[in-house]
Amino acid sequence: MAADASKFVLPGSPNWYCSTVADCSLSKIYAFGARNCVYLLDVSSATPVFEGQLVGHAERVTSVSFTKHKLHASFLASGSDDKTVKVWDLETKLALLEHKAHNAKVTCLTWSPLVTDLIISGEVNIP
C-alpha cells in the first residue's frame, strides 16, 4: 500500500494545514488532518505505512482525536471548518455519526477519558 501514498503528496499551503491536528491510537495508527481529509499511517514499525484516508468533511479538518477506550479502539473523531464533528470507524473508513449542532467552525475536540461515548468539542464564535 506504500506505493499508493505517492498520489497523496500534499503541496505546501498555510491555509490548508494545521500542524497540531494529529493524534495516535492505542494500536499505533497515526492520524492527521490535511485539507478536508484525515490521513492514516500505521506507525507500529520503523517505516510508516499509509493506511488510507477518511473523506467526508466539506472544509478544512481542524481537529482529530482517537478514543482512548479499548472497547472503541478503532474510533476517531474529527472536527472541521464545515461546523461538523464526525465519528469514524477506522476498519471500514466510514463515518458512523455526524454532529451538526455547531454554529461556527469547530476548533477543537477531545474524547473523554472517563465516559466512553462522550466527545467534547468547541467552536470559534467571534462577533
LUMTOR-401550 format. One record per atom (N, C-alpha, C): x, y negated, z negated; residue number from 1; atom name. Coordinates in Angstrom, 1 decimal, always signed. Each point is the difference from the previous one (the first is absolute). Example, Ala and Ser with C-alpha at 12.3 -4.5 7.8 and 13.67 -1.06 7.14 Angstrom:
BEGIN
u/v/w/seq/atom
+13.2/+5.7/-7.8/1/N
-0.9/-1.2/+0.0/1/CA
+0.9/-1.2/+0.0/1/C
-0.4/-1.1/+0.7/2/N
+0.9/-1.1/+0.0/2/CA
-0.8/-1.1/-0.8/2/C
This chain:
BEGIN
u/v/w/seq/atom
+0.8/+1.2/+0.0/1/N
-0.8/-1.2/+0.0/1/CA
+0.9/-1.3/+0.0/1/C
+1.2/+0.2/-0.3/2/N
+0.9/-1.2/-0.1/2/CA
+0.1/-0.7/+1.4/2/C
-0.1/+0.7/+1.1/3/N
+0.1/-0.6/+1.3/3/CA
-1.2/-0.9/+0.3/3/C
-1.2/+0.3/-0.6/4/N
-1.1/-0.8/+0.1/4/CA
+0.1/-1.4/-0.6/4/C
+0.8/-0.1/-1.0/5/N
+0.2/-1.2/-0.8/5/CA
+0.5/-1.1/+0.9/5/C
+0.8/+0.3/+1.0/6/N
+0.6/-1.1/+0.9/6/CA
-1.1/-0.9/+0.6/6/C
-1.2/+0.5/+0.3/7/N
-1.0/-0.9/+0.6/7/CA
-0.6/-0.9/-1.1/7/C
+0.4/+0.1/-1.2/8/N
-0.6/-0.8/-1.1/8/CA
+1.0/-1.0/-0.5/8/C
+1.1/-0.2/+0.7/9/N
+1.0/-1.0/-0.4/9/CA
-0.7/-1.4/+0.1/9/C
+0.1/-0.8/-1.1/10/N
-0.8/-1.2/+0.0/10/CA
+1.0/-1.2/+0.1/10/C
-0.2/-0.9/+1.0/11/N
+0.8/-1.2/+0.1/11/CA
-0.2/-0.9/-1.2/11/C
+1.1/-0.8/-0.3/12/N
-0.1/-0.9/-1.1/12/CA
-1.1/-1.1/+0.2/12/C
-0.7/-0.3/-1.1/13/N
-1.0/-1.0/+0.1/13/CA
-0.4/-0.4/-1.5/13/C
+0.3/-1.1/-0.4/14/N
-0.3/-0.4/-1.4/14/CA
-1.5/-0.1/-0.3/14/C
-0.8/-0.1/+1.0/15/N
-1.4/-0.1/-0.2/15/CA
-0.7/+1.4/-0.2/15/C
+0.7/+1.1/+0.3/16/N
-0.7/+1.3/-0.1/16/CA
+0.6/+0.9/-1.0/16/C
+1.0/-0.3/-0.7/17/N
+0.6/+0.9/-0.9/17/CA
+0.2/-0.6/-1.4/17/C
-0.3/+0.8/-1.0/18/N
+0.3/-0.4/-1.4/18/CA
+0.9/+1.1/-0.6/18/C
+1.2/-0.3/-0.3/19/N
+1.0/+1.0/-0.4/19/CA
-0.4/+0.6/-1.3/19/C
-1.0/-0.5/-0.8/20/N
-0.3/+0.6/-1.3/20/CA
-1.3/+0.9/+0.2/20/C
-0.5/+0.2/+1.2/21/N
-1.1/+0.8/+0.2/21/CA
+0.4/+1.5/+0.2/21/C
+0.3/+0.7/-1.1/22/N
+0.6/+1.3/+0.1/22/CA
-0.3/+0.7/-1.3/22/C
-0.1/+1.4/+0.1/23/N
-0.1/+0.8/-1.2/23/CA
+0.5/+1.4/+0.3/23/C
+0.3/+0.8/-1.0/24/N
+0.4/+1.4/+0.2/24/CA
-0.8/+0.9/-0.8/24/C
-0.5/+1.1/+0.6/25/N
-0.9/+0.9/-0.7/25/CA
+0.8/+1.0/-0.8/25/C
-0.8/+0.7/-0.8/26/N
+0.6/+1.1/-0.9/26/CA
+0.7/+1.1/+0.9/26/C
-0.5/+0.1/+1.2/27/N
+0.6/+1.1/+0.9/27/CA
+1.0/-0.6/+1.0/27/C
+0.5/-1.2/-0.4/28/N
+1.1/-0.7/+0.8/28/CA
-0.4/-0.4/+1.4/28/C
-1.2/-0.4/+0.1/29/N
-0.4/-0.7/+1.3/29/CA
+0.1/-1.5/-0.2/29/C
+0.7/-0.7/+0.8/30/N
+0.2/-1.4/-0.1/30/CA
-0.9/-0.7/+1.0/30/C
-0.8/-0.9/-0.5/31/N
-1.0/-0.7/+0.9/31/CA
+0.4/-1.5/+0.0/31/C
-0.1/-0.6/+1.1/32/N
+0.2/-1.5/+0.1/32/CA
-1.0/-0.5/+1.0/32/C
-0.4/-1.3/-0.2/33/N
-0.9/-0.7/+0.8/33/CA
+0.8/-0.8/+1.0/33/C
-0.4/+0.0/+1.3/34/N
+0.5/-0.8/+1.0/34/CA
-1.1/-0.2/+1.1/34/C
-0.2/-1.3/+0.3/35/N
-1.1/-0.4/+0.8/35/CA
-1.3/+0.5/-0.6/35/C
-0.9/+0.7/+0.7/36/N
-1.2/+0.4/-0.5/36/CA
-0.1/+1.5/-0.3/36/C
+1.2/+0.6/-0.2/37/N
+0.1/+1.4/-0.2/37/CA
+0.8/+0.3/-1.3/37/C
-0.1/+1.2/-0.5/38/N
+0.9/+0.5/-1.0/38/CA
+0.8/+1.2/+0.6/38/C
+1.3/-0.1/-0.2/39/N
+0.9/+1.0/+0.6/39/CA
+0.5/+0.9/-1.1/39/C
+0.1/+1.3/+0.3/40/N
+0.4/+1.0/-1.0/40/CA
+1.3/+0.7/+0.4/40/C
+0.9/+0.1/-1.0/41/N
+1.2/+0.7/+0.2/41/CA
+0.2/+1.1/-1.2/41/C
+0.4/+1.2/+0.4/42/N
+0.4/+1.0/-1.0/42/CA
+1.4/-0.3/-0.4/42/C
+0.2/-0.4/-1.3/43/N
+1.4/-0.3/-0.5/43/CA
+0.5/+1.0/-1.0/43/C
-0.5/+1.3/+0.2/44/N
+0.4/+1.0/-0.9/44/CA
+1.4/+0.6/+0.3/44/C
+0.5/-0.4/+1.1/45/N
+1.4/+0.5/+0.4/45/CA
+0.9/-1.2/+0.3/45/C
+1.2/+0.2/+0.3/46/N
+1.0/-1.1/+0.3/46/CA
-0.4/-0.8/+1.2/46/C
-0.7/+0.6/+1.0/47/N
-0.4/-0.7/+1.2/47/CA
-1.5/-0.1/+0.0/47/C
-0.5/-1.3/-0.1/48/N
-1.5/-0.1/+0.0/48/CA
-0.6/+0.5/+1.3/48/C
-1.2/+0.6/-0.1/49/N
-0.7/+0.5/+1.1/49/CA
-1.3/-0.7/+0.2/49/C
-0.3/-0.5/+1.2/50/N
-1.2/-0.7/+0.3/50/CA
-1.2/+1.0/-0.1/50/C
-1.0/-0.4/-0.9/51/N
-1.2/+0.8/-0.2/51/CA
-1.3/-0.5/+0.6/51/C
+0.1/-1.2/+0.6/52/N
-1.2/-0.5/+0.7/52/CA
-0.4/-1.4/-0.5/52/C
-1.2/-0.4/+0.4/53/N
-0.4/-1.3/-0.4/53/CA
-1.5/+0.0/-0.3/53/C
-0.5/-0.9/-0.8/54/N
-1.4/-0.2/-0.3/54/CA
-0.5/-1.2/+0.7/54/C
-0.9/+0.2/+0.9/55/N
-0.5/-1.1/+0.8/55/CA
-1.5/-0.3/-0.4/55/C
-0.3/-1.2/-0.2/56/N
-1.4/-0.3/-0.3/56/CA
-0.3/-1.4/-0.5/56/C
+1.1/-0.7/-0.4/57/N
-0.2/-1.4/-0.4/57/CA
+0.0/-0.9/+1.2/57/C
-0.8/-1.0/+0.0/58/N
-0.1/-1.0/+1.1/58/CA
+1.0/-1.1/+0.0/58/C
+0.6/-0.2/-1.2/59/N
+1.0/-1.0/-0.2/59/CA
+1.2/+0.5/-0.8/59/C
+0.9/-0.8/-0.3/60/N
+1.3/+0.4/-0.7/60/CA
-0.3/+0.7/-1.3/60/C
+0.8/+1.1/-0.2/61/N
-0.1/+0.7/-1.2/61/CA
+0.9/-0.7/-1.0/61/C
-0.6/-0.3/-1.2/62/N
+0.7/-0.8/-1.0/62/CA
+0.4/+0.7/-1.3/62/C
-0.6/+1.2/-0.1/63/N
+0.4/+0.8/-1.3/63/CA
-0.3/+1.5/+0.3/63/C
+0.8/+0.8/-0.7/64/N
-0.2/+1.5/+0.0/64/CA
+0.3/+0.5/-1.3/64/C
-0.7/+1.1/-0.4/65/N
+0.2/+0.6/-1.3/65/CA
-0.5/+1.4/+0.0/65/C
+0.9/+0.9/-0.4/66/N
-0.3/+1.5/-0.1/66/CA
-0.6/+0.2/-1.4/66/C
-1.0/+0.9/-0.1/67/N
-0.4/+0.4/-1.3/67/CA
+1.1/+0.7/-0.7/67/C
+0.1/-0.1/-1.3/68/N
+1.0/+0.7/-0.8/68/CA
-0.5/+1.2/-0.7/68/C
-1.3/+0.4/+0.4/69/N
-0.7/+1.1/-0.6/69/CA
+0.2/+1.2/+0.8/69/C
+0.5/+1.1/-0.5/70/N
+0.3/+1.2/+0.7/70/CA
-1.3/+0.6/+0.7/70/C
-1.1/-0.2/-0.6/71/N
-1.3/+0.5/+0.6/71/CA
-0.3/-0.7/+1.4/71/C
+0.4/-1.2/+0.2/72/N
-0.2/-0.7/+1.2/72/CA
+1.3/-0.4/+0.7/72/C
+1.0/+0.8/-0.1/73/N
+1.4/-0.4/+0.4/73/CA
+0.1/-0.3/+1.5/73/C
-1.0/+0.3/+0.8/74/N
+0.1/-0.3/+1.5/74/CA
-0.8/-1.3/+0.3/74/C
-0.4/-0.7/-1.0/75/N
-0.8/-1.3/+0.3/75/CA
+0.9/-1.2/-0.1/75/C
-0.3/-0.9/+0.9/76/N
+0.7/-1.3/+0.1/76/CA
-1.0/-1.1/+0.2/76/C
+0.1/-1.1/-0.7/77/N
-0.8/-1.1/+0.2/77/CA
+0.7/-1.1/+0.7/77/C
-0.7/-0.8/+0.9/78/N
+0.7/-1.1/+0.7/78/CA
-1.0/-1.2/+0.0/78/C
+0.6/-1.2/-0.1/79/N
-0.8/-1.2/+0.1/79/CA
+0.5/-0.8/+1.2/79/C
-0.8/-0.9/+0.5/80/N
+0.3/-0.7/+1.2/80/CA
-0.5/-1.4/+0.0/80/C
+0.5/-0.8/+1.0/81/N
-0.5/-1.4/+0.2/81/CA
-1.4/+0.1/+0.6/81/C
-0.5/+1.2/+0.4/82/N
-1.4/+0.1/+0.5/82/CA
-1.0/+0.1/-1.1/82/C
+0.4/-0.2/-1.3/83/N
-0.9/+0.0/-1.2/83/CA
-0.4/+1.3/-0.4/83/C
+0.6/+1.1/+0.4/84/N
-0.4/+1.3/-0.3/84/CA
+1.1/+0.8/-0.8/84/C
-0.5/+0.9/-0.8/85/N
+0.9/+1.0/-0.6/85/CA
-0.4/+1.4/+0.5/85/C
+0.9/+0.8/+0.4/86/N
-0.3/+1.3/+0.5/86/CA
+0.7/+1.1/-0.8/86/C
-0.6/+1.1/-0.2/87/N
+0.6/+1.2/-0.6/87/CA
+0.2/+1.0/+1.0/87/C
+1.2/+0.5/+0.2/88/N
+0.4/+0.9/+1.0/88/CA
+0.3/+1.4/-0.5/88/C
-0.2/+1.0/+0.8/89/N
+0.4/+1.4/-0.3/89/CA
+1.2/+0.2/+0.9/89/C
+1.2/+0.2/-0.6/90/N
+1.2/+0.2/+0.8/90/CA
+0.0/+1.3/+0.8/90/C
-0.7/+1.0/-0.5/91/N
+0.0/+1.3/+0.8/91/CA
-0.7/-0.2/+1.3/91/C
-1.1/-0.7/+0.0/92/N
-0.8/-0.2/+1.3/92/CA
+0.3/-1.3/+0.7/92/C
+0.7/-0.9/-0.7/93/N
+0.3/-1.4/+0.5/93/CA
-1.3/-0.8/+0.3/93/C
-1.1/+0.3/-0.7/94/N
-1.2/-0.7/+0.1/94/CA
-0.4/-0.8/-1.2/94/C
-0.7/-1.1/+0.2/95/N
-0.5/-0.8/-1.1/95/CA
-1.2/+0.7/-0.6/95/C
+0.0/+0.2/-1.3/96/N
-1.1/+0.7/-0.7/96/CA
-1.0/-1.0/-0.5/96/C
+0.5/-1.2/-0.4/97/N
-0.9/-1.0/-0.5/97/CA
+0.4/-1.4/+0.5/97/C
-0.9/-0.9/+0.0/98/N
+0.3/-1.4/+0.4/98/CA
-0.8/-0.9/-0.9/98/C
+0.7/-0.9/-0.7/99/N
-0.6/-1.0/-0.9/99/CA
+0.1/-1.4/+0.7/99/C
-1.2/-0.6/+0.2/100/N
-0.2/-1.2/+0.8/100/CA
-0.5/-1.2/-0.8/100/C
+0.2/+0.1/-1.4/101/N
-0.6/-1.0/-0.8/101/CA
+0.8/-1.3/-0.2/101/C
+1.3/+0.0/+0.5/102/N
+0.8/-1.2/-0.1/102/CA
-0.5/-1.1/+0.9/102/C
+0.2/-1.2/-0.5/103/N
-0.4/-1.2/+0.8/103/CA
+1.2/-0.7/+0.7/103/C
+1.2/+0.5/-0.3/104/N
+1.2/-0.6/+0.5/104/CA
+1.0/+1.2/+0.2/104/C
+1.2/-0.4/+0.6/105/N
+1.0/+1.0/+0.2/105/CA
+0.4/+0.7/-1.2/105/C
+0.1/+1.3/+0.0/106/N
+0.5/+0.8/-1.1/106/CA
+1.5/-0.2/-0.1/106/C
+0.5/-0.4/-1.2/107/N
+1.4/-0.3/-0.1/107/CA
+0.7/+1.1/-0.8/107/C
-0.7/+0.7/-0.9/108/N
+0.7/+1.0/-0.8/108/CA
-1.0/+1.1/-0.4/108/C
+0.6/+1.2/-0.3/109/N
-0.9/+1.1/-0.5/109/CA
+0.9/+1.0/-0.7/109/C
-0.5/+0.7/-1.0/110/N
+0.7/+1.1/-0.6/110/CA
-1.0/+1.0/-0.5/110/C
+0.4/+1.2/-0.1/111/N
-0.8/+1.1/-0.5/111/CA
+0.1/+0.0/-1.5/111/C
-1.1/+0.2/-0.7/112/N
+0.1/+0.0/-1.5/112/CA
+0.8/+1.2/-0.4/112/C
+0.9/-0.2/-1.0/113/N
+0.8/+1.2/-0.5/113/CA
-0.9/+0.8/-1.0/113/C
-1.1/-0.5/-0.4/114/N
-0.8/+0.7/-1.0/114/CA
-1.3/+0.6/+0.5/114/C
-0.6/-0.7/+1.0/115/N
-1.3/+0.4/+0.5/115/CA
+0.3/+0.5/+1.5/115/C
-0.3/+1.3/+0.2/116/N
+0.4/+0.6/+1.3/116/CA
-0.7/-0.6/+1.2/116/C
-1.2/-0.6/-0.1/117/N
-0.6/-0.5/+1.2/117/CA
-0.2/-1.5/-0.1/117/C
+0.9/-0.7/-0.7/118/N
-0.1/-1.5/-0.1/118/CA
+1.1/-0.7/+0.8/118/C
-0.3/-0.8/+0.9/119/N
+1.0/-0.9/+0.7/119/CA
-0.3/-1.4/-0.4/119/C
+1.0/-0.7/-0.4/120/N
-0.1/-1.4/-0.3/120/CA
+0.5/-0.8/+1.2/120/C
-0.8/-1.0/+0.5/121/N
+0.5/-0.8/+1.2/121/CA
-0.3/-1.4/-0.3/121/C
+0.8/-0.9/+0.6/122/N
-0.2/-1.4/-0.1/122/CA
+0.1/-0.7/+1.4/122/C
-0.5/-1.2/+0.0/123/N
-0.1/-0.8/+1.3/123/CA
+0.5/-1.4/-0.2/123/C
+0.3/-0.6/+1.1/124/N
+0.3/-1.5/+0.0/124/CA
-1.3/-0.7/+0.2/124/C
-0.3/-1.0/-0.9/125/N
-1.2/-0.8/+0.2/125/CA
+0.4/-1.4/-0.3/125/C
+0.6/-0.6/+1.0/126/N
+0.5/-1.4/-0.1/126/CA
-1.1/-0.9/+0.6/126/C
-0.5/-1.0/-0.8/127/N
-1.1/-0.8/+0.5/127/CA
+0.5/-1.0/+1.1/127/C
